[in-house]
Amino acid sequence: MLLKSTWNEFIKIAAKPRSYLGLVAITVLVAVILFALKADGMSFISFVTASFEQTLSFEGNIMNGNLVAFIVLQMLVIHIPLLVALVTGDLVSGEAAMGTIRMLLTKPISRRTMLLSKFLAGAVYTLLIVIWLGILAVIVGKLMFGVGDIMVLNSDGLVIIKEMDVNWRYVGAFGVAFLALLTVSSLSIMLSCFSENSIGPIVTTMAIIILFTIIGTLDVTIFDPIKPFLFTTHMIAWRSFFEDPLPWDVIKESSIILLVHNVIFISIALFQFNKKDIKS
Amino acid sequence: MSTHREAILRQIGCIIEKPDFYKYLSAEKNLEIFARISGASTAKYDIHAMLEFVGLKGRERDKVSGFSHGMKQRLGIAQTLIHDPELIILDEPTTGLDPQGIIDVRNLILQLKNEKNKTVLLSSHQLSEIEIIANRMVIINKGQTVTEGEVSKLLNEQELVVRMEVQDSGKALRILNGWSDKVKENKDDNTLEFATSREALPSIIKSLTENDVLIYGVESKRKLEDYFIRIIN
């Protein structure tokens, strides 16, 4: 029943024009970034390499597809939550507003199964968004800019990763990025259970992400104890795959915290949905 | 109910208040969604057959957003039938429909009852519809069962309201006053209206004709609405 209901949910997602908005937006954004980098990528690179030019000399295809994919991922991972929430924030509240939830629950399906199927469908949609971003950033990036070693500037300095060592890192990075976006999806579905309209959960999801991001970046000691537990702190954990040596502990910790957030959001959503009044 | 909820719901099809569908999906996609979670066939043939049964043939691929209230109501009935349940619960199925829509939905319910042998539990404030459709009825007032039984039997217990057109209403009134204490005379069209029992009506007519009152027409009605008001009061 769970799979049947999930398939139903996916039919509904696929039929809504807003579901394609995310894919179109990503395509346009990546196209703009790729175009800009193609046109004036070297000046962008020199901004990063300027401080090292006296001690290091850079040769070869620096502005390559691997670096471009990294830049794209860095620029877009912050904005994609809105595109995910736009669809997932509507999954419960949209049905409550339309009245279809009442019709569905007259059928032999439990509320728990129905809600879990919405989470699964939301997860599949999020995965599709991430895969599409991966295809555009990595594959199109490599086709346009060629391949090469990747240079990443992090807090410890400049990290250079060999070309043959890049692909599996991207798989890991997109995996963690998916987990981060899945948390956004779960959050918006949870908020959707408390609402009777579509806009509320979408706006609230974004407000929470903005608030947590600000708390996370504010250099104020009072927030220090909670920063490690904010899911937004771990939404950039994908970057850890571009460090050398790989900080497995950091990746593991971030993944666990994101997973725990998912479990908490789903549990709250189940509790709320089970007692939700669908008669009015 | 809570322990066997799903097993019970497999035997029930219902519309609560109004049929709400996914407006951005077609009629067949909507039915497919409800069929899938009901454990029913999602084959196009079965879905189309159901839509044909409710009179939506040719509109299978049309989006529900373009459907009238009557069409949504019929799609709602198709949705209740999709998993072939024993019991169908319809809550105010004719509310908000135009006269033709009311007739269509009424005929559909009668078809369910007579052709598909379904038990239909109908809740309605449209008493004239109940009178036409239902075999049995329960009158509930403020959460309490006031009366229940077969519609025809309950109505038989009630007095008939008789309207009679005669040649001389004044003469007829004098005779009828001996039979009924509430006779209304309308001198303009020589008609009389009075309440009496079904059994007494032939004797009243006989009495009038024996007294040379010419009768041009007799109309009797037994309204559920009157019965309802009497029972409630």
Contacts between the chains, C-beta under 8 A, distances in Angstrom:
chain1	res1	chain2	res2	distance
A	1	B	37	7.0
A	4	B	36	4.9
A	4	B	37	6.1
A	5	B	36	7.6
A	5	B	37	5.6
A	7	B	36	6.9
A	8	B	33	4.8
A	8	B	36	5.6
A	8	B	37	6.3
A	11	B	25	7.6
A	11	B	29	6.7
A	11	B	32	7.8
A	11	B	33	6.6
A	12	B	22	6.4
A	12	B	25	7.4
A	12	B	33	7.5
A	15	B	22	7.4
A	15	B	24	5.4
A	15	B	25	5.5
A	15	B	29	7.3
A	16	B	24	6.3
A	98	B	20	5.7
A	98	B	22	7.1
A	98	B	23	7.2
A	99	B	18	7.2
A	99	B	20	3.2
A	100	B	20	5.1
A	100	B	21	6.6
A	100	B	22	6.0
A	102	B	16	5.7
A	102	B	20	6.6
A	103	B	15	7.7
A	103	B	16	7.6
A	103	B	19	7.1
A	103	B	20	5.5
A	103	B	21	7.3
A	103	B	34	7.2
A	103	B	79	7.0
A	104	B	34	7.6
A	104	B	37	6.8
A	106	B	9	6.8
A	106	B	12	7.4
A	106	B	13	7.7
A	106	B	14	5.0
A	106	B	15	8.0
A	106	B	16	6.6
A	107	B	9	6.3
A	107	B	34	6.4
A	107	B	37	4.8
A	107	B	38	5.0
A	107	B	83	7.9
A	108	B	5	7.7
A	108	B	6	4.1
A	108	B	7	7.4
A	108	B	9	4.1
A	108	B	10	4.7
A	108	B	37	7.3
A	108	B	38	6.3
A	108	B	39	6.7
A	109	B	6	7.2
A	109	B	37	4.7
A	110	B	5	7.2
A	110	B	6	6.8
A	279	B	16	7.5
